[in-house]
Amino acid sequence: MLYRLRQRSKDEGGFTLIELLVVILIIGILAAIAIPSFLNQKSKASDAAAKEQVKTGQTTMETYSTENNGSYLGAEIAKLQAIEPTLKDETTAKFSVTSASATGYVIKSVAKGTEDEFIITNTAGEIARTCVAKSASNKGGCPTGSW
């Protein structure tokens, strides 16, 4: 019985060095393909948070206008934050009111991770959404032009 076990253990061989190197090479190629696509996801998430914040700011500006007879005059950060407290959160993006007039406004949210700027402009009812990418190589979720 012991003789048979020894004989079996001699017959079984492991992997050769070439087989191991081929497996490592294949894993390296797969990692080289997959890793760059995952690295860009963090910047896209940061930009998505800024987009959501500026959209919330747009809704808040419209609420402010409704409460002030259709005028955006006097729309300041503190007043908007009183209407919508989530605009106080600056962990992922920073919201600001660039300008406010009787018939329009410009609001902006800057993503913390990428520093991309998402801007909504209301000019007498015409809405324009623009994005300014901080980095030309890593645009994340900031497309060229409008979004």
C-alpha positions in Angstrom: 0.0 0.0 0.0 2.7 2.4 0.9 4.6 1.5 -2.2 1.6 2.5 -4.4 1.3 6.0 -2.7 5.0 6.7 -3.3 4.6 5.6 -6.9 1.7 8.0 -7.4 3.5 10.9 -5.9 6.4 10.4 -8.3 4.1 10.3 -11.3 2.4 13.6 -10.5 4.3 16.7 -11.7 3.8 20.4 -11.1 3.6 23.3 -13.5 6.7 24.1 -15.6 8.4 27.5 -15.4 7.2 28.4 -18.9 3.6 27.6 -18.0 3.7 29.8 -15.0 5.3 32.6 -17.0 2.6 32.4 -19.6 -0.1 32.6 -17.0 1.5 35.7 -15.4 1.8 37.3 -18.8 -1.9 36.8 -19.5 -2.8 38.2 -16.1 -0.6 41.2 -16.8 -2.2 41.9 -20.2 -5.7 41.7 -18.6 -4.7 44.1 -15.8 -3.2 46.6 -18.4 -6.6 46.6 -20.2 -8.8 46.8 -17.1 -7.0 49.2 -14.7 -7.1 52.4 -16.9 -10.9 52.1 -17.3 -11.4 51.9 -13.5 -9.1 54.9 -12.7 -11.4 57.3 -14.6 -14.5 56.2 -12.6 -13.6 58.3 -9.5 -13.5 61.5 -11.5 -16.8 60.7 -13.2 -18.4 60.1 -9.8 -17.1 63.5 -8.6 -18.4 65.2 -11.6 -21.8 63.5 -11.3 -22.1 64.8 -7.7 -21.4 68.4 -9.0 -24.0 68.0 -11.8 -26.6 66.9 -9.3 -25.8 69.7 -6.9 -26.1 72.4 -9.7 -29.4 70.8 -10.8 -30.7 71.0 -7.2 -29.5 74.6 -7.2 -31.6 75.3 -10.4 -34.7 73.9 -8.7 -34.0 75.9 -5.6 -33.6 79.1 -7.7 -37.0 78.4 -9.4 -38.5 77.9 -5.9 -37.0 81.2 -4.8 -38.4 83.0 -7.8 -41.9 81.6 -7.2 -41.7 83.0 -3.6 -40.5 86.4 -4.9 -43.1 87.2 -7.7 -40.9 85.7 -10.5 -37.8 87.6 -9.7 -34.4 86.2 -8.9 -33.0 89.4 -7.3 -31.5 88.8 -3.9 -31.0 85.1 -4.4 -27.9 84.5 -2.3 -26.4 81.3 -1.0 -27.8 81.6 2.5 -31.3 82.1 1.2 -31.1 79.2 -1.1 -29.6 77.0 1.6 -32.5 77.9 3.8 -34.9 76.6 1.1 -32.7 73.5 0.2 -30.3 72.5 3.1 -28.5 69.9 0.9 -26.7 72.9 -0.9 -24.7 73.3 2.3 -22.9 70.0 1.7 -19.5 70.7 0.3 -17.9 67.2 0.7 -18.1 66.4 -3.0 -18.8 69.8 -4.7 -19.1 73.5 -3.9 -22.2 75.4 -5.0 -22.2 79.1 -5.7 -24.5 81.8 -7.2 -22.5 83.8 -9.8 -25.2 86.3 -10.6 -28.9 86.9 -10.1 -31.1 89.5 -11.8 -34.8 90.0 -12.1 -35.1 87.7 -15.2 -32.2 85.3 -14.9 -29.3 83.8 -13.0 -26.0 82.0 -13.3 -25.2 79.2 -10.8 -22.2 77.0 -10.6 -21.0 73.9 -8.9 -17.3 72.9 -8.8 -16.4 69.2 -8.3 -13.9 68.6 -5.4 -12.1 65.8 -7.0 -11.6 67.2 -10.5 -12.3 70.9 -10.0 -14.5 70.8 -13.1 -17.1 73.5 -13.2 -20.8 72.9 -14.1 -22.7 76.0 -14.9 -26.4 76.6 -15.4 -27.4 79.9 -17.0 -31.0 81.1 -17.1 -31.4 84.1 -19.4 -35.0 85.2 -19.5 -36.2 81.6 -19.5 -33.5 80.2 -21.8 -31.5 77.5 -20.0 -27.9 76.8 -20.9 -25.8 74.1 -19.3 -22.0 74.3 -19.8 -19.0 72.6 -18.4 -15.4 73.8 -18.0 -12.9 70.9 -17.6 -9.9 71.7 -15.4 -7.8 69.1 -17.0 -7.7 68.4 -20.8 -6.5 64.8 -20.3 -8.9 63.8 -17.5 -12.3 65.2 -18.3 -14.2 62.7 -16.2 -17.9 63.5 -16.6 -17.3 66.9 -18.1 -18.0 66.8 -21.9 -17.0 69.5 -24.3 -19.6 72.2 -24.4 -23.0 71.6 -23.0 -24.2 68.7 -20.9 
